[in-house]
Amino acid sequence: MKTILVTGGTVFVSRAAAEYFVAKGWEVYVLNRNSRKQPKGVKLIEADRHRLGELLRGYHFDAVIDTAYTAEDVTLLMDALGDFGEYILISSSAVYPESGTQPFREEEPVGANCYWGRYGTDKIEAEAALLKRKPDAYILRPPYLYGPMNDIYREAYVFECAKKDRPFYLPKDGTMGLQFFYVGDLCRFIDVILQKKPEQHLLNVGNPNAVSIREWVELCYETVGKRARFISVAKDVPQRNYFCFSDYEYMLDVTGQSRWMPDTKPLREGLREAFLWYEGHADQVERRPYIEYVDEHLA
């Protein structure tokens, strides 16, 4: 039996990874402060990742899956680990500057992005800290992740609007493109990496094609069993006040991923699974006041 350490393990990406590898029959350890319900079948290492001391020294992990946000997160974990094999960092497409050449390729220079701010620059520093300590680590850069256990108010926002049979307030003409990646496909690709060990260690991941925000909203409404009715919002209204994505269109080149995992879950199917989870866990989503803003300022 192989052993794996997942940092976090209680929400969205890290929880999906923990549950995926439990289902595969791995011995899965999760590292967190035990402030949330743990996934079934995992072994808990209860600790603050910034205060590990010698806690991890006696463990051997065949792989570490880390969702670190900062260089400090990476450095302190690396200091604390004993014997381990592969290290996979879930980074972000936010490391690419908005002025770069699209679709972004892995060899493109990273840099500050005005839409992502500190989140993106922190991820850049986390990547650099990891490669300094472990040059053969794998780094994955996803676009917008979606699917079951997504506690970010994105598809959940549209599901809520659809369930209430509300018209949807759409930025401008609705043609802005979005690139997604199903969280289950991210877990599958991590599995592929651990099995196949690709020579390419820095990889963009995501669906090969983008979808317009209008198409995405239509699919979300369709998933709920409703038909979307749209009201266009003028471009001078700050988009993030009433919509769950910034006014920023970008695309990742995922050729490297496609060589090893050419198939990704169709968006319609992934949204169906996301909605099934949302129906029983709406209280776990970090809701934002988009609907309230629409009612007060746009309706």
N, C-alpha and C positions, 0 to 999 in steps of 0.2 A: 504494500500500500504506500502510495506517495503522500507526502505531507506538504501542505501549503499554508502560508500565512497571508491573511487578508487584513489590511489595516482598515479599521472601521467595521464594516460588516453588518450594520444595522439599518442603513438607508440606501435607497436607489442603487447606484452602480456597485458599491462594495457589497451590499446585501445580495444583489443579483449574482455577483461573482461567487460569493460564499455558497449560496444555494445551488448554483450550477455545479460546482465541484463536489459538494456533498452528494448530489444526485449521480455524479460520475464515480462515486465510491472512494474519493480521496479522503484523507484525514485532514480536515479543515480547521485551522485555528483562526480565530478573529481577535484582533487587538483593539479594545475600546474601553471606555470608562463604565460600561454596564448601566448606562442611563436610559436605555431603550430595550425593548424586547429583542432577544437574540434569535437568529434563524435556527430552525430545527437541525439537529445533527452536528452542530459545530462544537468546538472546544474553546471556551472563553479564556483569554488572557486579559484579566481586568487591570487596566493601567492607563495613565495618561501618556501618550506617545512622547511627550516632552520630558517625562520623568521616569525613564525606564531603568536606569542603573544597570545592574547585572541580570535583570529579570529574564532576558532572552538568551543568555549565554549557553545554557544547557540544552537548547533546542537545536534540532537540525530541520531545515525546511528545504524541500526540493525546489520550491519556488516562493517568491514573495510578490504579491500583487498590492501595489501601493497607489493610493489616490492623493498623495501629498500635494499640498498647495504651495509650499514655500521651500526655499533652500534649507531653512532650519529644520523643517519636518524631515527632509531627506537625511541631513547630516546626523541628527540625533538618532534616527533609526539605524543608520549604517553603523554608528558608534556602538549601538546596543546589541546588534545582531551577532550571533555566534556563527555556526556553519550554515551556509545556504547555497543554493544553486542559482537558478535564474532569478532575475529581478525585472519585473514589468511595472513601469510607471504609467499610470493613466494621466496623460498631460491634456492638452487642449489645442484646438485650432486658434485660440486666442493669442498664441505666440507669434502669429504672422501680422505684420503691420498692414493697415488698411491700404497703404500706398503701394504694396507689393504687386507683382505680376500674378494674375489669376489665369487658370486655377492654380492655387498654391501647391508647389511641389516641395518635397522634404528638403531639397537642397537650397531652397529659397532662404535668404537671410531672415532671422527672426528680429523682432523689434517691437517697440511700444505701439499699441493700437488705441486710438482715442475712444473707440466704442467699448473696449474691454477694460481699459485703465489698469489699475493695480493687479487685478486678477491675472491678466496676461503677462505682465512683467514678473510677477511672482512665479508663474509657471515656467517662464524662461530661466529664472534663477534656480528653480528646483531641478530642471533638466541639466543645467550646467553642473550643479553640485553632485548630481548622481553620476554623470559621465566622468567627473574628476575622480570619483572613488571607484566606480565600476564601469570602465569603458565599453564592456560588452553587454551592458544592460539594454533591455528593449524599452522604447518609448513610443507610446501610441498617442496620436493627436486626433481626437474625434471632433466632428461638428456638433450640432444639437442632438443630444441623446433623448430618446423617448421610450415609452413602454411601461409595463407594470412597475409599480413602486416609485414612479417619478413624483417626488414631493415638490417639484418646481411647478408653479402655476402657469403652465403652457397649454398642453392639450386639455388639462383639467378646466382651464378657463373657458375654452370653447365648448367642452361638454356641458359645463354649467349653463352657458347661454342657450345651448340647444335644448337642454332639459326644461328650461323655463320658457322655451319657444320665443326667445327674444330675437329681434333682427340683429345682425352682426355689423358693428361699426368697423369698416375696413379701411386701412390706410391707403389714401389716394386711389389708384386704379387697381390695386391688388395684384400687380404683376411682379412685385419683388420676390426673388427666389430664395428658398431655404433648402439647406441640405441637412438630412437627418441620418441617424444611425440607431437601429433598434438595439436596446440594451442586451437582449439575448444574443444578437449577432456579435456584439463586442465580447461577450463571454466565450462564444464559439471561437472567435479569432484568437483570444488568449490561449484557448485549448490547442488550436492549430500551432501556435508559436511554440508551446511547450512540447508538442509532439514532433514537429518538423524542424524547429530551430532554423528559421530563414537566415540567410546571410545578411539581409537588410535588417538593421536593428532600429532604425528610426522610420516610423510608418504612419502616414495619414490613414485614417479609417473612416468609412462612411458609405452611404448609398452612392452608387456611381452617378445618379442623376438628381438634379434639384427639382423642386416642386414650387409653384407660385403660392403665395400666402392665400390667395383666393381658393385655389385647388385644395390646399391643406384644410382650410376651414370647411369647405364643402364635404370633404371626407370625414371630418370630425362630426359634423351634423348628421351625415348619412349613417355613421356608426351608431348614433343615438336613435336613429329612426326618424329623423327630421330632415327637412329641406331648408337650406340656408337662404335667408333674405338679407340683402346687403344694403348698407347705407355708407356711401363714400365720405371719408373725412378729409378735409382740406390739408394740404401739406404744411400749413403754418401752425397746426396744432401739434404739440410735442407728442410723438408717437408712443413713447413709453408711458404716457399718462393713461392710455386706454387700450394699449395692445401689448402683447407679451413678448415681442421681439423688437430690438432696436431697428432703426432705419439704416440697415447695413446689409448689403448683399455680398456674399462671397462664396467661393467654391474651392473644394479641395480636390487635388488629383489623387485618386485612390488606386492607381495602377498596381502599386506594390502589394496592397492588400488583395486585389483581385487575382493576382497570380496564385495565391495560396487559398483563397476562399472566394470563388467567383460569384457565389449566390448570396443574396441578402433578402431578408423577409420583405415582401411587398408592403408598402406603407398602409394600405387598407387593412391587411391582416394584423399588422403591428398595432394599429390604432384600436382595432377590435379588442385585442388583449389588454391594451392600456385602459380601455373603458370598462371592461369586466373587473379589473382591479379597482378602478376609481369608484365603481358602484358600491363597493364595500369598505372603502378606505378614504372617502373624501375628507374626513377629519384629519388625515395625515398630510394633506397638501398645504403648503405655506401660501395661503390665499393672499392676493393683493387687491387693492380697491379699484380695479378697472371698471367694474360694473357701476360702482358708485360714482366714479368720475363721469362716465357716459351719461348717467341719469341726471347728474347735476349740471354738466357743462355742454353736452352734445345733443341730448334727446330733445 
